[in-house]
Amino acid sequence: MIDTNIKLDEIYQQNINFLFGSGASADSLPTLSVKAKKSDGKNHTIETISNQIGDANDDETIRLRALLFMHYYKTCIQPMIELDSNNLNESQLGTITNYEKFLSIVIHMLSRKGANLKPVCNFFTTNYDGFIELTADKILTEKNHNISINDGTRGFLKKYLDVKNFNINFRQSGTFSDIPHLIPQINLIHLHGSCYWKKNEGKIEVDYIKKENLITIDASILDPFSKLLNNPKSTYDDFKTYASKIDNSFSSVAREFMESYNKLPIVNPTKWKFHETIFEEHYYEMLRLLSYELEKKDTVLITFGFSFSDQHILKLVQRSLYNPGLQVFICCHNEDDLLDVQDKFNGYKNIKYIYSAEKSLDFELLTSEVLTNI
Amino acid sequence: MRIKVGEVIEVRGLKITLRINDDSNKEFIFNNGEIFKGISIREFITIERGFKDIVCVVEGEYLSENSMSSTGISDTPKYIRKVEVKPIGYFDNNKFIEGIKYLPMIKDSVFLSSQKQIQSIFNKFTTDDFSIGNLIKENFPISIPWELVFNSHLGIFGNTGSGKSNTLTKLYTTLFDKKSKKMLGKSKFVLLDFNGEYTGNQLLTSQKNKKIYKLDSSNPDGDKLPINSNQFWNHETLSLLFKATTNTQTPFIRRVVSRKLKYNDNTNSLENYIKYTIKENFQTTSPKKETIDLLKKIAEIIGNQGLKDRLAEISWRSDSGVFHHPPSGNSGYFNGGSSNAYESICETLVSEISLEEINFFNELIIRINLQLVNDLISGYVQFEHIQPLLKRVESLADNLCNVISLTDDDTTSELLTIISLRKCNHQEIKKIIPLLVAKQLYTAHKNSVSTPPNKTVHLIIDEAHNILSQQSLREEESWKDYRLELFEEIIKEGRKFGFFLTLSSQRPADISPTIMSQIHNFFIHRLVNDKDLFLLENTISTLDTLSKNMIPNLPKGACIITGTAFDLPLVIQADRLNLGQRPDSEDVDLVKIWS
């Protein structure tokens, strides 16, 4: 079924889960697509290129892979790390505004949930960027909402992440009154890691203050490669030739880069998993959390900017759709997305595709027209 | 897929109590992509009884305490959510049938009704999409069974500003939109519009099949409503119109009318009558002094200045009891038989009388005057008895002739006729016109329709309390009775001939109870007056308690539809019409006026 909006009054009393993908930050951060074309004429993405490179461990492959991830690090991860809440550009401010509106809607919904129902909702995201954290901080300080945003950490000076912390709720009661009430709570779950995470003595430490730029990249080597990637005429062979032409000293640079890159607590835009057991463990815990939530009675999952190209999550959602009490709303950016997702979920009854034939469904439209009561 | 929510624990007559499994009170519940509404008052649930699904409506809910847990006595009380329901019908082979035929038994399972099921409860008649609004609680468009609604008398009631006019307009606009092409030549719609709310583009967008009469009682050049003259030349109509007294004035009018009808086919019948009467008046042996003024009046009406001047010269000699024409001296005495005074003084003038085209009311006044002269001469009547009638005719005729014209042809071909009485300032005209229209339509239709009816007439009366009120103190009894009787006859017998009334009013309590009790289908908007509510309670058999309690609190534009065409009372929010189609009854916008 195709619809144009999600009626808040129909979903507000359910167990609400959001799943956001790169589409949510698309305005401020580059996506994975590049301009170079595949042999079938379609656009390459960093994902498709890295799949083509393969897992081999020979010198040539490592050089090429290192180049690709250098490019990825430079264009996608570095801006995230360097994201400075005091110094945002216009598009970043736009994204923050959208998140702000979105969170206001969610808080409004949670505060209306009624007696006997926990005012909690889960926000799953596959993004590593810190927009949601920045926005959460903003509305907590500026708007003075009585809400708890739970990132799953415990600790004072050092905050460590643990999935069990998502089960913690805050209750508030007046100084003299005996009647406590639960504070609306949003659980922030970064399914693919976050730029604020780092490994510390067998645990995941979350630090919102210090963000280190782990890797320095030689621009003279990377820039021509980036140019190649964004040239519509270049092919995979061009990348290969470029990688082999760089002088030999690059081989060791490449290995070094890959080593530090692999330490990043993020899931790469491919099917690859975390390279660290700690991160990997947490990754599974989070997926299990998502899976459990979707198996509950009276549950709603709303996805936005998420293409379901991650096989793990796709399979997980597909399996949960056998739960008759689950209702999934999938927001499709445009018709191609719609057809693509419809193909993936063919035959499931409890999915509604949210799609607008007139406008492309971006974050702005999501907050202004999709999540409404009309 | 269905959601089981509980079971039956008590059946006490039609009062059924259910135990609900968990105390969930969610507004909506999703199940396999279908959306269900949670249990709350006025929601529908189904109880499975064998192959039948009994549909019940929720009337109340409460918690009952149960301190016994399965393990023994527990400290914390446990609550059971209980719901009281009333059966309204059942599903047989997925078809909703209204009425209580089956009742559940204890332990029967209770299921939530899906939106689709609720839709099929209400949309029994969706053969043709005829939607005028959305169900207020379930919020989906509801199609009303037009074939059962428009062959019945309709009543639209509600306080002022509650959206009556909008509902009326929406109902008929939808009808014309869907059916106007097929109705041409078969049905006629006449709308009596007291406040001029429908004189624009409302109801029927095409002006071709629509005729608007904007009646203006103080403007002789305004629109005139054609009324069949046969209907007018009827002593009963005339007596009522002019409030003739039963003993003397009514027989007098009867004489006027019968004389007219007797000689009507002769050429120049009125002209000859005038000549004859003047001659009689001056040649009679027992003249009456009042007659000269009557003759003068006639001369004035027919515009014969010469005759008028001559008559002015004639005076009454009370000593001898005859008329005298002083300029003619002694030969000027009109004293019957032997005198030739009439021939010498009047005859030439009288023989020159020739009537131009003369309108109905003038003819009526002339004829009354003539009849009075003749009756006076013959000694049938006392002048004092008839004179008040004459004055009434004269005063009303002035106003009436501004708004109606008489015709012999009463076959109007327009699909929709709108009669605006906004500028009829005369209270009596406001009552007479609808009466004439109703009578004319009804008689003409009744006489020409075949059985079973092959054509219909729909008379729509907005603000019907204006003319169907029983409580008018200013009116005479006979007039009031006649007025109500006519409409009562229409509402009692009209259905058989295909003559239907639509009444819209803000004071149902004012309307005659006979009329109210014959209305088949009701559209009830917000009503707060106790009298009105009491009346509705007693006249509408199909209104249930739940809906009735809602009437004083309905939001603007919402109405309860109930009646013979509907299984269940429907509470709908009528769609608001587009700007051009709305009746001109908008609220005053003070912000705009005072800006």
HADDOCK unambig.tbl for C-alpha pairs under 7 A between the chains (distance, minus, plus):
assign (segid A and resid 10 and name CA) (segid B and resid 27 and name CA) 6.96 0.50 0.50
assign (segid A and resid 10 and name CA) (segid B and resid 28 and name CA) 5.40 0.50 0.50
assign (segid A and resid 13 and name CA) (segid B and resid 26 and name CA) 6.03 0.50 0.50
assign (segid A and resid 298 and name CA) (segid B and resid 29 and name CA) 6.55 0.50 0.50
assign (segid A and resid 298 and name CA) (segid B and resid 30 and name CA) 6.55 0.50 0.50
assign (segid A and resid 324 and name CA) (segid B and resid 31 and name CA) 5.03 0.50 0.50
assign (segid A and resid 324 and name CA) (segid B and resid 32 and name CA) 4.45 0.50 0.50
assign (segid A and resid 325 and name CA) (segid B and resid 30 and name CA) 5.73 0.50 0.50
assign (segid A and resid 325 and name CA) (segid B and resid 31 and name CA) 4.85 0.50 0.50
assign (segid A and resid 325 and name CA) (segid B and resid 32 and name CA) 6.45 0.50 0.50
assign (segid A and resid 326 and name CA) (segid B and resid 30 and name CA) 6.88 0.50 0.50
assign (segid A and resid 326 and name CA) (segid B and resid 31 and name CA) 6.97 0.50 0.50
assign (segid A and resid 327 and name CA) (segid B and resid 30 and name CA) 6.30 0.50 0.50
assign (segid A and resid 327 and name CA) (segid B and resid 33 and name CA) 6.09 0.50 0.50
assign (segid A and resid 349 and name CA) (segid B and resid 32 and name CA) 5.83 0.50 0.50
assign (segid A and resid 349 and name CA) (segid B and resid 33 and name CA) 5.31 0.50 0.50
assign (segid A and resid 350 and name CA) (segid B and resid 32 and name CA) 4.75 0.50 0.50
assign (segid A and resid 350 and name CA) (segid B and resid 33 and name CA) 3.53 0.50 0.50
assign (segid A and resid 351 and name CA) (segid B and resid 33 and name CA) 6.32 0.50 0.50
